Amino acid sequence: MDDIAIRPAGPGELDAVARLRWRWVLENGETPAVAHEGFVRHFAAWARENASSHHCLVAVRGGTVIGMAWLAVVPRVPVPHDLDRRSGDVQCVYVVPGERDAGVGGRLIDAVLDLARGLGLERVTVHSSERATPAYRRHGFAPSPKLLHTHLADRER
């Protein structure tokens, strides 16, 4: 696994990252609402436009992007003892099927947490699939009785 580099995505790799996101959607049995190339263009433009708040890390082997992880940084309301509060949310951790179960995902999680520490974030959350939950637990994530959420699409308006 020493031949895999984990690093920030370069501007020329955003199309490859978009294609990983497309693969992920198909693997989960979802039906895309847009054409593949249109999605890739939109995703890459979105990533460039949101680079200040959404940091993309990639796993690369031999020049090929084989995995990704995103850290979304969210400003928090200031308090008198901390005027610059920010939290992070791990998003879109994905490794191509042929590279799974070899530690690549764990290295991506560690890299995202290192980035969060470097940015001075006070906490990091993740919404995980059942399959990935053990990996997040191995890297320090734990359930919180204080963290609640709702799915707005599920609620009647």
Secondary structure as the mmCIF struct_conf table of DSSP 4:
data_model
#
loop_
_struct_conf.conf_type_id
_struct_conf.id
_struct_conf.beg_label_comp_id
_struct_conf.beg_label_asym_id
_struct_conf.beg_label_seq_id
_struct_conf.end_label_comp_id
_struct_conf.end_label_asym_id
_struct_conf.end_label_seq_id
TURN_TY1_P TURN_TY1_P1 ASP A 2 ASP A 3
STRN STRN1 ILE A 4 PRO A 8
HELX_LH_PP_P HELX_LH_PP_P1 ALA A 9 GLY A 10
HELX_RH_3T_P HELX_RH_3T_P1 PRO A 11 GLU A 13
HELX_RH_AL_P HELX_RH_AL_P1 LEU A 14 GLU A 27
TURN_TY1_P TURN_TY1_P2 ASN A 28 GLY A 29
HELX_LH_PP_P HELX_LH_PP_P2 GLU A 30 PRO A 32
BEND BEND1 ALA A 33 VAL A 34
HELX_RH_AL_P HELX_RH_AL_P2 HIS A 36 GLU A 49
TURN_TY1_P TURN_TY1_P3 ASN A 50 SER A 53
STRN STRN2 HIS A 54 ARG A 61
TURN_TY1_P TURN_TY1_P4 GLY A 62 GLY A 63
STRN STRN3 THR A 64 PRO A 75
STRN STRN4 VAL A 79 VAL A 79
TURN_TY1_P TURN_TY1_P5 PRO A 80 HIS A 81
STRN STRN5 ASP A 82 ASP A 82
BEND BEND2 LEU A 83 ASP A 84
STRN STRN6 ARG A 86 VAL A 95
HELX_RH_3T_P HELX_RH_3T_P2 PRO A 97 GLU A 99
TURN_TY1_P TURN_TY1_P6 ARG A 100 ASP A 101
BEND BEND3 ALA A 102 GLY A 103
HELX_RH_AL_P HELX_RH_AL_P3 VAL A 104 GLY A 118
TURN_TY1_P TURN_TY1_P7 LEU A 119 GLY A 120
BEND BEND4 GLU A 122 GLU A 122
STRN STRN7 VAL A 124 VAL A 126
TURN_TY1_P TURN_TY1_P8 GLU A 130 ALA A 132
HELX_RH_AL_P HELX_RH_AL_P4 THR A 133 ARG A 138
TURN_TY1_P TURN_TY1_P9 HIS A 139 GLY A 140
TURN_TY1_P TURN_TY1_P10 PRO A 145 LYS A 146
HELX_RH_3T_P HELX_RH_3T_P3 LEU A 152 ASP A 154
BEND BEND5 ARG A 155 ARG A 155
#
